[in-house]
Amino acid sequence: MSADNYQNRTHLAAMQGQPLLFVFHGTGGDENQFFDFGRQLLPDAGIISPRGNVSEHGALRFFRRTGEGVYDMEDLGVRTDAMADFIRARKIEARPSRTIGLGYSNGANILASVMLKHPGLFNEAVLMHPLIPWQPDAQPGLAGKRVLITAGQRDPICPPSLTQDFADYLIGQGVETDLAWHTGGHEIQQSEIAAIQRFFGS
C-alpha cells in the first residue's frame, strides 16, 4: 500500500505557508462529504480530502471492521501507516504553516489512529464522534497539540463513556483538549458545528 493509494479531492492554497487541512469522511461518505465545509472553515488553507479505500457492502471506509465497534486491528495498523505516508507526502509538497485534521466517525477514527502512531503529522484536530475501543499506549509526541472532540450523549455507535475515556487519555498526554457534547446521537448537530467554528477561529 503506497502513499498514492488514495483518490482525493484537493484545493491548493493560493500562497505557500498557509495552513493545510485534511478532512476525512464517515462510513458511506466520500471525498466530497466535508470538502466544502473545510473550505468554509479555512478559506485560505489548502484542503485535501482522501477517499477511503475499503468497501463495506458498498460503503466506503478507511479500515476494516468485523462488527459495529469491533476493528480489524491488523488492518487498521497497515492502513494507518499508509494514510500517514499519504499525509506526509502531501505536506512535503505544500509546506504548510500548520496541519489540521477533521474527521467524522470512521474518518475521526483513522485521524485519531494516525495521530496516536505518527504524532508529528498534525498540529490540531477535530474528531467528530470518534470511537477508540482500545486503550492507547502513552504517546509523549502528542504533548502540545490541540484537539476538539464532538459527541452525542445518546450516541448508539460511540458510547459516551468511551468518548470521555479518550478525552481523558488525550489530556493525560498533554493535549489541549476540548469536549463538546450535544444531547442527540451519532448525527452532526448545529451546536457542534458552532463548536468547530469556534475552534478554528481561536
Residue pairs with C-beta under 8 A, 6 or more apart in sequence:
1 78
1 79
1 81
1 82
2 82
2 85
3 82
3 85
3 86
3 88
3 89
4 86
4 89
5 53
5 82
5 86
6 50
6 51
6 53
6 82
6 83
6 86
7 31
7 50
7 51
7 53
8 31
8 48
8 49
8 50
8 51
9 31
9 32
9 35
9 47
9 48
9 49
9 51
10 46
10 47
10 48
10 49
11 35
11 39
11 46
11 47
11 48
12 46
12 94
13 19
13 20
13 44
13 45
13 46
13 94
13 96
14 44
15 44
16 94
16 95
17 95
17 96
17 97
18 44
18 45
18 46
18 96
18 97
19 42
19 44
19 45
19 46
19 96
19 97
19 98
19 99
19 100
20 45
20 46
20 47
20 48
20 90
20 91
20 94
20 96
20 98
20 99
20 100
21 38
21 41
21 42
21 45
21 46
21 47
21 48
21 99
21 100
21 101
21 102
22 47
22 48
22 49
22 50
22 87
22 90
22 99
22 100
22 101
22 102
22 111
22 122
23 33
23 34
23 35
23 37
23 38
23 47
23 48
23 49
23 101
23 102
23 103
23 107
24 34
24 49
24 50
24 52
24 62
24 101
24 102
24 103
24 104
24 106
24 107
24 108
24 110
24 111
25 31
25 33
25 34
25 49
25 51
25 52
25 60
25 103
25 104
25 106
25 107
26 33
26 103
26 104
26 105
26 106
26 107
26 108
27 56
27 59
27 60
27 61
27 105
27 106
28 59
28 60
29 60
29 104
29 107
30 51
30 52
30 60
31 49
31 50
31 51
32 49
33 49
33 104
34 49
34 102
34 104
34 107
35 47
35 49
37 102
38 45
38 47
38 49
38 102
39 47
41 102
41 196
41 197
41 200
42 100
42 200
45 96
45 100
46 94
46 96
48 90
50 83
50 86
51 60
52 60
52 61
52 62
52 106
52 107
52 110
53 60
53 62
54 60
54 61
54 62
54 63
54 64
54 75
54 79
55 61
56 64
56 65
61 106
62 79
62 83
62 106
62 107
62 109
62 110
63 71
63 72
63 75
63 76
63 79
63 80
63 106
63 109
63 110
63 113
64 71
64 72
64 75
64 76
65 71
65 72
66 72
68 157
69 131
69 133
69 157
70 133
71 109
71 133
71 134
73 134
76 113
77 117
79 110
80 110
80 113
80 114
80 117
80 118
81 117
81 118
83 110
83 114
84 114
84 117
84 118
84 121
87 99
87 114
87 118
87 121
88 118
88 121
91 99
91 121
98 123
98 124
99 121
99 122
99 123
99 124
100 122
100 123
100 124
100 125
100 126
100 200
101 111
101 114
101 115
101 122
101 124
101 125
101 126
102 111
102 125
102 126
102 128
102 196
103 109
103 110
103 111
103 112
103 125
103 126
103 127
103 128
103 130
104 128
104 129
104 188
105 128
105 129
105 130
105 131
105 157
105 158
105 186
107 128
108 127
108 128
108 129
108 130
108 131
109 130
109 131
109 132
111 122
111 125
111 127
111 130
112 125
112 127
112 130
112 132
112 166
114 121
114 122
115 121
115 122
115 125
115 142
115 145
116 136
116 137
116 139
116 142
119 139
119 141
119 142
119 145
120 141
122 145
123 145
123 146
124 145
124 146
124 147
124 199
125 145
125 146
125 147
125 148
126 147
126 148
126 150
126 196
126 199
127 147
127 148
127 149
127 150
128 149
128 150
128 151
128 188
128 192
128 196
129 150
129 151
129 152
129 155
129 157
129 158
129 163
129 186
129 188
130 149
130 151
130 158
130 163
130 166
131 157
131 158
131 159
131 162
131 163
132 162
132 165
132 166
132 169
133 162
135 169
136 166
136 169
138 173
139 173
140 173
140 174
142 170
142 173
142 174
142 175
143 173
143 174
143 175
144 174
144 175
144 176
145 175
145 176
146 175
146 176
146 199
147 170
147 175
147 176
147 177
147 178
148 177
148 178
148 179
148 180
148 195
148 196
148 199
149 163
149 166
149 167
149 170
149 177
149 178
149 179
149 180
150 179
150 180
150 181
150 182
150 188
150 192
150 195
150 196
151 158
151 160
151 163
151 179
151 180
151 181
151 182
152 158
152 160
152 181
152 182
152 183
152 184
152 185
152 186
152 187
152 189
153 160
153 181
153 182
153 183
153 184
154 183
154 184
154 185
155 163
155 184
155 185
155 186
156 185
156 186
157 185
157 186
158 186
160 181
163 179
164 179
167 177
167 179
170 177
171 177
178 195
178 199
180 191
180 192
180 195
182 189
182 191
182 192
